[in-house]
Amino acid sequence: MDYAEYRTHDAVGLAELVAAGEVSPTELLDLAIARAEAVNGRLNAIVTPMYELARARAAQPPTGPFAGVPFLLKDLQQDYAGLPTGSGCRALAHRVAAEHSTVVSRWLEAGLVVFGKTNTPEFGAKGVTEPEANGPTRNPWDLGRTPGGSSGGSAAAVAAGVVPVAGASDGGGSIRIPAACCGLFGLKPGRGLVPAGPLSAEHLDGAATNGVISRSVRDTAAMLDVLTGTPDPGGPYLAARPELPYAELARREPGRLRIGFSTRSPLGTPVHPQAVAAVEDAAALLAGLGHEVEPAETGIDEHRMALDFLSMWCVQTAHAVAETRRITGAGPEGFELDTLLLAAAGRAQRACDHHGTRQRWNTYNRALAAFHQRYDLLLTPTLARPAVRIGELDTPRPVRAVARVLLRLGLLGTLSGTKAWERAVVANLSATPYTQLANLTGRPAMSVPTHRTPDGLPLGVQFVGPLGGEGTLLALAAQLETARPWAQLAPPL
């Protein structure tokens, strides 16, 4: 097999070739590594090569549904025993994991050959992948632009043809945002389906989950079967699973769906005409496929929800910084300034206020449930604009200078909850205002790459489903994939 043929197959297809004896795991790994070496100098997608470990694994008799298929982990919450999980953080660059994460164990049991870990922003806290520890990852479709975040390294590697599918995670859009930026398919599973163990019961109070970014819908469906597998006995609850495998549900017709769509930014911020066009194009495509599509609103105060989302994130960041300092002995120099600012805002929150923030998640859950009584799915842009340019969202130098002074004086926390803080939250999320809804409510959601801008940039659209709606989302995605094929579209890299 040469690279041109390798690029035409998804992970399910490669596994079938291995099972039939038409190609060996070692041959596939050599192709993946050669492609990684050819493009990673320009992309900076892979930050931890694991070539020798992978070669030793590929030499063993393969077993499992993805036996022999090359694979990449995200360098965040996807621990590989004996290797660091850097999380985009200088302080953790050499902190070695003692054991595999549960999801990593499941990927290995499925026969995947892991040969590297991909770049992520510090603690996964941004919708771009530009950590100071590792440098920025670039979008294969335009090297001057971001692949999104926080699973930007994985998305860049998949889009560039290094692997057909890669590990990812999503706490505020971190699967869907990079999928939309890079012309890929990204599904965020619903709360509790994918285990977070063994070190956690759930990530970000249940708002975050692991998953994958892929070129094909069937890869994501089959990977979801691998990840959900046997319920985690140490998990906080037992999420309902369908009677049929997700791979089977993805092959079924979705039926005639009622879909409500909106292009309005939940924050009231501008929406790029191409983001609007992406949804309008998808709505027309869906109507042509026989679905009922009409404008609709969730009725949720999503401006308030955005503030609550950042409030939760700040508290979680404060804990992550404190815990990292405890286990590594690192000082403030081990972290980026933006991370320290979020942590300071988190420490400034009163416990009762944070509890009130968390209680409002129930309000959003019930409002979205009411929406899903009227509509099968919600359709929105995934992004409010095409992928931003590298460095475009950097905190301005004057603001950084003032922030350093406030941090040093211990005054930064006084800004939390003020109008200035509210403006900062809105600015932070203005490019990605649509994705946090599914995280706080625990609903499944996906980004589907149905649109290209006039200059050729991918721009996905998002669908949000009800609890247990993964099967419906996958079936619809497969229908859209047939109607508007995207897997063989390759960036000019």
Secondary structure, DSSP 8 states (H G I E B T S, - for coil): --HHHHHH--HHHHHHHHHTTSS-HHHHHHHHHHHHHHHHHHH--EEEE-HHHHHHHHTS---STTTT-EEEEESSS---TTSB--TT-GGGTT-B-SS--HHHHHHHHTT-EEEEEE---GGG-SSS---TTT----BTTBTTB---SSSHHHHHHHHTTS-SEEEEEESSSTTHHHHHHHT-EEEE--TTSS--TTT-SSBGGGTBEEEEEESSHHHHHHHHHHHHSS--TTSSS-----SS-HHHHHTS---S-EEEE--S-TTS----HHHHHHHHHHHHHHHHTT-EEEE------HHHHHHHHHHHHHHHHHHHHHHHHHHH---GGGS-HHHHHHHHHHHTS-HHHHHHHHHHHHHHHHHHHHHHHH-SEEEEESSSSS--BTTTTS--HHHHHHHHHHHHHT-GGGGTTSHHHHHHHHHHHTTS-SSHHHHHHT--EEEE---B-TTS-B--EEEE--TTTHHHHHHHHHHHHHHS--TT-----
